């Protein structure tokens, strides 16, 4: 096979990416134990099936996010689009936990 005598010229690749944040994952610790069964009984938005997953899933509708609540008081927030939405979603969980701890038990 004969080699070409002309060198191959290549244009430099120019990439100009644009970014859109579609999902933020954040975690927090409440430094208190949580009764996941009790929280699930208090709110229809909390699903807790310990045979499937060790945390309770709290679906927040506004802002749209999902919180994973763990017995040791840790919370993982997923699906929020801004840090302000993360704070608002976690505030919903804190209010639910306060309601439970202050005696509002049952759906």
Order of alpha helices (4+ residues) and beta strands (2+ residues): beta-alpha-beta-beta-beta-beta-alpha
